[in-house]
Structures are given as structure tokens and as C-alpha cells.
Amino acid sequence: MSTSDVNVYGSLRNRLVMTLIGGVAMLTLLSYFVIRNYAAHIAVQSQDSILRASVTSILDAAALRDGSVEIDIPYAAFSMLGTTTDDRVFYVIYQDDLVLSGYEDLSLPKDRSVTETAYRSTIYRDVAVRQVSASRTLIGADQRTIITASIAQTQDSLDDALDEISENIAIYGIGFFCLAVLLSIWVSSATIAPLKRLADSVARRGPQDLSPVAKPVPTEMVPLVSSLNHFMERLERSLKQSEEFIAEAAHRVRTPIATVRSHAEMTLQRVDKEENRQALRSMIRAIDETSRAAGQLLDHAMISFRADQHDYVSIDLVEITEDIVMRLRPVAEMKDVTIQLNTDAEVILLGDSILIQNAVRNLIDNALKYSPSDSVITIEVRKQPVTFIAVQDQGPGFQTHEMASLTDRFTRGENASGTIGSGLGLTIVRDVAKAHDGAVELSNNPSGGACVTLSF
Amino acid sequence: MRYLILLIISLFASHANSIEWEDKQLFEGAIGSQTISVISSTDTAIFAPIITSFLTINPELNINYYVASSADVYEEFQRNPQDYDVVISSAMDLQLKLVNDGFSARIEGISYPDWAQWRESLFGFTMEPASIVINKKAFETLKVPRSRQEMIRVLRTNPELFRGKIGSYDVRQSGLGYLFATQDARASETYWRLMEIMGSLETRLYCCSGSMIEDLSNNTISIAYNVLGSYAQARTDIADKIEIILPSDFPNTMMRTAMVSKHSLSIRSSASFLRFLTSSEWTKAEGDSYHLPPLQAASQNEQRSAIALEPGLMIFLDKLKRKTFIKEWENALIQ
């Protein structure tokens, strides 16, 4: 059976590769966003801590002097906010709810607790800023006042840093992804390899090799391999049984028939009455017919069996033909039929010698059966244009309308009623031809008589 | 109709009242068609050669040059940012605040040291150290002070010689004076000791470098503290009467800064003017006409002493901080 006959659905390897790559792609994307988020978080945190330090230094500089608030903001409060991209800085200082100094329109987060430092990202003057606000209570002689400082800074430098980080993560991610793709292709191949090895080893086996798979296989393949082994074991057993049966049958059937025939012949010698002799002759004839049918049935079974074995060797068709002709010559001579053999010196072909012998014998046998007395059977064995053997008699020939069906099992020609036959002869020839990728061709000679050509 | 006229008049009046120009001049290019408005705190006489050499290269432009004090420049530009294309001022802090508050346009592609630019918007283009300028005649018998310490010693040992003969900025009026004072105070306690001595010797306070140098040349004062040496140098007529001293203990160098207004309708031409200022091209102008000391020509030492453009500058613009500082300054100087 070729692979084109197999119903294919997808590929394990591709499915494995796609699953792995898909998984890796998702992981890569996920880690990109997670790391980016994390980096953003850290970047914002570091900006927050600088802003908080700045706010704290402003609050620390606040003092109540003679009932009024003085804040000697240290230079560092702002100079520490210098960034590589020179981010803009906005600030506001409140005393209770009154703006003391700074950008009056910079609002404070509403739900802010006085005791805690508030962080938020907001929009101020149409730009995104990070704002940190904190308060401090100043206590004077007869006065309590809350000073609140709030500093907002643009995030250009943060964005720059984030862009750079994102770019780096992306590069690493792509590299990681490429590596993972290569790895997943390798892993898939490695995983599929034992399956491929098994398939190869089974495909490489000879036709008769039905031994169980002995090489170690991975756990997952154990059910398949054990089923396969089991199946092959059954097949081998059944083949052996058929072979034994055929051999046994041949022995069990032929011997008794031969015994019966020899008894019948012996009886014929002793019987004088004409009607009894007639009956005995009919009997012998029936026995012959049975013997022949049995032989051909067994031959046919054997051929069907052997055809599957492909036990081919190099054989010489001429030698086989000559051998059979020699053995059949006595029969031919009894009928006064001359067998004429025209062959090349040697016609070598690759085949099963028992099958070929059977086919050739059946061909010549058939020709003999249908040949009238005092006729000639011409046998040609040639290797050009193709290797073939053609057997031609001078009998009645084939009925044109039967030619197609004659090679079917148990089909006999209309003009064969007078001859002994099982209807299996041409079937055997056809089966042998098929087993050797050859063909059987039936034709009638223009001068009368049938011609059967077996070509390889 | 009457109301409308009234409204127009009042608008005119308010606009006219809003600023008093020290000078206003139109420089025309050879084939000038487009006009850039420059608002500046630098005297026309000092800046004119730069404008002239720019217009030689870009004859298709005209420059309308407005001069006011640095505080006025800041106020006026903040009020009418759409009226001016380029802002030039010696008050680095005010300029930085203008940029911080979003008034400036980003001019990309100028390769500049970090301390001399901010947000690719504000660029320093001169290096002008704060100097002690003395009248040579007054020091004929005295050792010329080379540092603040030496100046303190000279004043302390000769109080009678210097009473009423010392000049300095009134930091309440002058943006640049305030900048120098605050940077001095940041750098060293020596500043406050000097201020106390100067306060005890009835120091005269000036709004601007020009008048201080004028008084120095006519012997009204003998020593001027924190004057722009560049202005003194510009007065070649009195060069033999005065001596410019860069204090050796801690020098403070101011950068004149320029920026392009975000609302400018001719950003490209304005940017090319800014690029001209930040390149050293304008120093190559011919003739012996005086130029401001360009940043590009500054030595390593001078560069180190420069007041860097960083957000810290805005601290001293804070109302509370300013109030505290001025109070302290007044306590020291006005007794």
C-alpha cells in the first residue's frame, strides 16, 4: 500500500512545532509587557522618591517667625530635579488653604490625608506630570498652621528611559523567541524520530519478515508497537496455517484419488462385461477430472499464497518451458500432437519459479487439451520486445464474446464441454501474471486455433 | 462708537503704560522682507554689531530690536508672547522660568554642552563674569584686591577712604544683580560679610551696570562690586581709568541666553538667528567694534565658573525665598 492510499489528517510534528512556537510567542509577549510594566513602575518610583525628597526639603525649610511663615527653600530642592532631558518643574506651597508661593493653578489631590505623602500622575498645562504632595504642621507660640508643598515634574526623561528599556526588552524578546523556535523544531524532530525509525524499519523489512519489533521504543509507542507485533504474529500464524493446509490438502487429496484410480484401473482389467467396463471407464474419467480439479484448486491456492510472498529469484523461462514440454511430451504423443518450441537461447526474468512453472504448465496443458489429434502446438519464448511466452494450438480457438471472462475463476469455454477441466487454468495464469506485474492476452489465430500470450 | 474709541484708547494706554522701552530700533537687511522682533535686555550699542553681521548673511530679514531691563523683558514677554520672536536676557533665572512655563519653541539640532542649554530651548551664548571694577586713581597707594577676602580687608582697613564710594547692584531692582547676589550667597558666607562691610560704608545702589561704570569713570565711586566686566570693557574711552578684576576665590559667570517664542510666526527665521548666536560666527565680524565675549571662546576655567542652566535657578524666583533673601540683604546692606 502506498502513502497516497492513507487517509492523512495533519502532522504530529507540525502540530507540536506550532503548539510550542505559539506557547513561546505568548510567553514572550507576556514577559515583554510584564517587564515593561515593572520597569515603568520602578522608573516612576525613582522619580517619586526624588520628588518626595524635594518636597521634604522644602517643608523642612519652613519656619514660623513672629507669626508668619518663612520658607528658605534650599537650592538643592530644585537642582536635584535636573534630568538628562531637562524636565519641567512646577510647584506650589500652601499655608492651610492659601497659596503662599509657586504656581497657583497647580491643584492638590482632593482626597489627600495631611499625614501622608500623596503621589499622582496628572495633566498640568496640557502636559503629563508626576506630582508629589506632602504637608507639615508648624506650631508657633499661639498658632498652628499646616504647610503643604507640592511638586510636579514632566516625564520626558522617564519616557525616554522607558522607550530605551522597551527597545532592549523587545530585542531580547525577539532573540529569545528565535532561539525557542529553533529549540521547538529540534524538540519536535527528536520527539517524532522514534516513530519515523519504527516506520522505516517496518518498511525496510522483507516480505517474509514478520518477526516482532525488537528495538526499544518510548513508552508512548508501546501500545502501537505491541499491537503491531501482535498483528504480525497472527498474520504469520495464519500464513503458516494456510501453507500447512495446502501442503496437507495436496497430500491428503491426491493420494486417495490416485489410490482410487489405480483400483478402478485394476478392476477394469478384471471386468469383462462391456457395460461394467463402460461404467468403470466413466468412473476413471471422473476420477481424473476430480484429480485435476483438486490439483488446480490447490495450485491456485498455492499461487494466491505465494503471490503475496514475493520470493523472487532470477530464472530462465526457456529452461522451465523445455522442462515442462519434456514432461508433457508423452501425453502429447498419445494424442499425436507435435510440440514445436521456438525460443531465444536464454530468457532471464526475476520471478517465483514455482509460480512460473505452474503458469507455463497450465498454458501447455490447456493447449494440449484443446488440440485435435495430429496437430501442432507452437510455443515461443522471447525476450523482445518484452519477455513473453506464447502458446498457440490448432484447436477450436476462443469464442470472441467469452475472451474477457475466460480468466475468471471456474469459467470454462462453451466448446470445452468435451474436455476435462476445472476452469481454473487461465485463472492461475492470470494470477501469476498479476503477481509478476505481467499480462495475459487471449487471441485467435487467423488460421484457426487459440493463442495465449503471457508477458512479463 | 464712543465706547469703542474709548476702548481703543484705553487699550493703547494700557499697552503703552505696560512697558517703557529703553530703546527701540529697526535694523534692515539689504533686501529685508520679513521682520523678526527681538526683545532684549542688552543695550543696542553692544548688540548692534551682532545684528549687523547676521543681516549681512541673511539680507532678506529685518530685525526689530526692543530693549528693556531684564525684569521688564520677562514681564512684557509673559504678557504678550505673540508680539516677539526672540527673547534675549541676562537674567538666566527668568529666562529659564519662561521655558519651564512653556513659552519657548524647541530648536533641535544645536549641539551644545548640557550646562549651557535647557530643554533645547534656552541657549547661553556669552560668557560674562561678574567683576570687581576699580577706579585706578583711588587705588594708587593701596593694594588692588584680587578676591572678595582682599576687598573686605581693604574696606576694613580704609573705611574713611571708601565711605559712600562703593557701588553695587540694587538687587531689588536688577534681575542680574539679584542673580549674582544669590549665586554669591550660595557659594560662600564671605558674601554676607562683604555685604555687612559694604552696608556699614554706605554703599550706593544702582539699577544697571552702565550707570555704575559711568559713576566709576567720573570718580563718584572708587569700587564697583559684581559689575559685568563685559560692559566695562565696552567702554574703551575709559579703559585707562579703570581696572577690571575677576575675583580669584569664586568667580560667577553669567550667560546671556536666548530663546525663540513658541508663538512666533516666523520660527524658522528666528531659529536661524538663534543658531547664529550659538555658533561662533558673530565673533568674526570685522572692524574694532566691541563684541560680547562669546561662549564658544570661553576657556575651561571660565566654563566651570558658569552658572549652569538648571531648574535650581528658579528657586530664587520663589516669592518666599526672594522675600527672605531680600530681607537678609537689606539687613546687611541698608543700615
Interface residues (C-beta under 8 A of the other chain):
Chain A: V69 E70 I71 D72 I73 P74 Y75 A76 A77 F78 S79 L81 G82 T85 D86 R88 V89 F90 I93 L100 S101 G102 R125 V127
Chain B: V99 N100 D101 G102 W118 R119 E120 R186 E310 P311 G312 L313 M314 I315 D318 K319 L320 K321 K323 T324
